[in-house]
Amino acid sequence: MAWQTGVSRVNYDYDSMGKITQTDYNNGSIVAFKVDSSDGSCPKGTNPPTFDNQNATGTLFIEDEETFPRYVYYSISFTGGIWKVSYRVNVSCSSDFFDYYEGNDGTSICITGYIDMSNKTTSGYSYQNSVDYCWERKSYPIGIWNSEEANHISNLVLSLRSSLDSIAKTNNTYIRIDGIRKANCQMTPETAECMSVEGFTFTGLPVENFDAYDWVTDSSAMETFDDNCIVMILNGTDPIKMDVRRFEVSKISEIQMDFSCFSTGSPLPPKMILCSSAAWIF
């Protein structure tokens, strides 16, 4: 809405408009509403934009660098000489997230994550940490669905390198994402089934395949008996790679064979978690 009096004009966004009282030309004010028109022309009638007491309804799509994309569904009514604007907002991502991604196929996700505050090179996040912490933000450890998404997430990880260095005092880390090898594949990781997505359990929506996963070797990687969790590798300026790694073997009894991917290990500490959720559900 715009309000003009004399030489002054003020614009009001949808969320800053209160009730607007109708006056006449003697008041010296002009009020203008901007609304959608389904046929591209302005209808005729009294008390625009609520022509002949018909509510004006429409949709705004807002996208800028400071906020996540959002739809605003609004209605303007006129009763007793007063216009009133009501609206509801459908935001793509909530404040729990720091990144919004929309692919060429129209699918979109919200991304968030964690960086370990400790600067110890022997500490970090376990796989269960990633599941629990992502759930706190109504999300799951992230999975990779296609090469376009893989490229976006890799660039996002690289952009977080300075934060990792500032907080955790390292540029090298494993990044917890979704996927832990199933128990029946921990003894036979090199079979075709176990190397496919069928060989792993995902806490979020299971990825369809590993085509977009750029492995260090391949999905059968199992240097030690606890190499069962899929991770992304941020190692200096090297390209982002995927691997299946172990953490803190000393906590795992070879008799119990408890493959749980603990938090510390070799050669890199798992200092970061990436989580995702479907967008437009908030």
N, C-alpha and C positions, 0 to 999 in steps of 0.2 A: 504494500500500500504506500501511496505517496500523499503527503499533506503539504499544501502550499498556502501561505498567507503572506501577502505583499510580495517582496522579492525573495523571501526565504522558502526553502523546500526541504522537507525531511522525508527520508525513505524508511520504511519499517519492514523488517523481515517477519516471516510468519510467526516466529516465537517471541516477538516483541510487541505484538499488536494487542491492545486491550479492547474494551468496548468503544465504539465510535458513535457519537451522538450526531444525528442529522440536524443541520441548521439550514439557513437559506442564504441567498446572495447578499443580504444585508450584513452578514457576519464577515464577509470578505475572505472566506476560506474555500479552497478547492481540495476535495478528497478524490483520489483516483485509486481504483483497485485493478490489479493485474490478475486475470483468471484465464483458465483454459477455455477454449471454444472449440467444440467438436467439429463444427463445419467451417471454421476459419473466419467467421464474421461475428459481429456483435449483435445480439438479439435486441429487440426493442421492447420498451415497457417502462414502468415507473420504478424508482428506487434502485437503480443499477448498483452493484451487479446482480442483486436479487430481483430480477425483473418480474414484476407482478407477483411478488411474494414467493417466488420459486427459489429455493436455496441454490447458491452457486457452489458447485463442487469441482474439484480438480486434483491433479497430482503434480508434485514438484520432484524432480530428480536433482539432488545436490551433490556435487563432486568438486572438492578443492583439496589443496595440499595440507590443510590444517585439520581436516576431519575425514572420517571414513565416509564412503558413499552412502547416501541415504535417500529413501523415498518419504515424502511428506504427503499425506492424504488429508485434504482440507475441505471445510464447508463454511460458507458465509451465509448467515441468516439475518433477517431483518424483522424486528418485532418492537412495536411501540416507539418508533423513531430511533431505534438503536440497532446498528449493525454489530454482529458478534461473529468472531472467527473461532472455530474449533478445528482441531487437527490431531492426527496421530502420526507417529514417526516409526518407520521400519528401517533400522540402521543395519548396515552390512556386518559390522563387528562391534562388540562392546569394548569398554575401556580396559578389559583384561588383556587385549591383544595390541600388538604394535605394528602389524603389517596385514594388508589386504591384497590378495592375489586373485585375478580373474584370467582364466585361460581363454584361448581362441575358441575352444569348444563351448564356452559359456559357463563352465563350472567355476566356482569361486570358493576360496577358503580364507579363514582368518588364522593368523600365525602369532604365536607367543613363545616364550621360553624363559629359561633360567640360566644364570651364570654363577658358578660356585664362588662364594665370597672369599674362601680360603686361598692363600697364595702358596699352599703346600703342593708340591708336585706329586704327592702320594695320596691325595684325597680327591674326592669327586662324587659323582652320582652313580648309584646302582640302577639297574634296569627298573626295579620296583619303585625307586625314587621317581623315575620319569613317568611311570604310570600314575603314581599318587599325586605328584605335583601338577601334572597336566589336568588331572581330574578336578583339582581345586579350582582351576580356571575353565571348567566346563569344556574340556578338550581331551585329546588323546595324543600320545607321541606321534609325530608326523610320519607319513608315508609318502613315497614318490610315485606319481601316477604316469607321468610321461616326460619326454625330454625337455619340453618347454617349461614344465614345472620344476624339473631338476635344475635347469639353468637359473631360474628365478631364485630358488632356495640356495643354490651355491653362491650366487651373488649376494644374497642376504647374509649368509654366513661370513663371507669375506668382509662385508660392511661392519660386522660385529667384532672384527678382529681387534680394533682399537679398544673397545669396551672390555674384551677379554683380557687384553694386556694390562689395562688400567686396574681392573678388579682382581683378576686371578694371577697377574704377573707372569703370564705366559702367552705365547702365540700359537702353541701347539696343543691340540686337544682332540679327544674323541668326543663326538656329539651324539647324545642319546636320541635315537629315533625309534620307530616302531619295528618290531620283529624279533622274536626269540625262537630258536630252533626247537622243534617238537622233540619230545622225549624219544620217540621211536626212530628219530633220525640222528640222534646224537652218537650212535654207534656206526651209522652208515651214511655219513653226510655226502658221499660222492655218488649216490644213486640218483637217477633222473628225477624221481619224485622229490627226494630230499633237497635237491638243488633248485627246485622250483618253489613258487610261493606256497605250495602244498606242504612243504617241509618246515614251515614256520607258522607260529601263532602270532596274530596281530590283535592288539587291544582295540584299535580303531577299525574303520572299514578296511577289510583286507585289500591290499593292492592286487591288481589283476595279473601282473607279471613283473619280472625284474629287468625288462628291456631298457629302462631308463637308469638303471643302477650301474655306475661306472666302477666296477670292482677293482681292487688292488690285484687280486687273482681271479676268484670267482666265488659264488655263494656256498661252495663246499669248504671254504677255508676253515681249518680247525687245527691250529698249531699246537694247542693244548686241549685237554678234555673239557675246559670251560669256555672255549671259543664258540659261544652260542648266541651272542646278541649282535644284531646288525647295528653298525655305527657309521657315522660320517667322520672323515678324517680331515682336520685342519692342521696342516703341518707346514709352517713357514709360508713360502710363496708357491708351494706345489699346488697343482690343481686339486680340487676337492674330490676325494675318492670314497668308495664304500668298502667296508670290510666286516668280517665277523670275528669279534675279539673276546678275550677272556679278561677277567678282573679279579684280583685277589684270590689266587688259587689256594693260598695258605688257609683260607677260611673254609675250604671245601674238602670234605673227607672223601678219599678215593673209594672208601667202602660204601658210604651213603650215596655217592654220585649225585650230589645236590647241585644241579646246573642252574645257578641263579644269577650269574653275572654281577658280581659285587662291584664295589666302587673304586678300588685302586688296583693298579697293576702295571703292566709293561707292554709297550714302551711309552705310551702316553696316558695321562690321567683324563678321565671323562669329566670335563669341567663345564659342559654345556648340555642343555636339554632343549629340543625344539618340539613344540606342540601345535596342533592344528584342530580346527573345527570347521564344519560347513558354515558358510556365510549366510546371512539373511534369515537367521533363526532367532534373533535377539529382539 
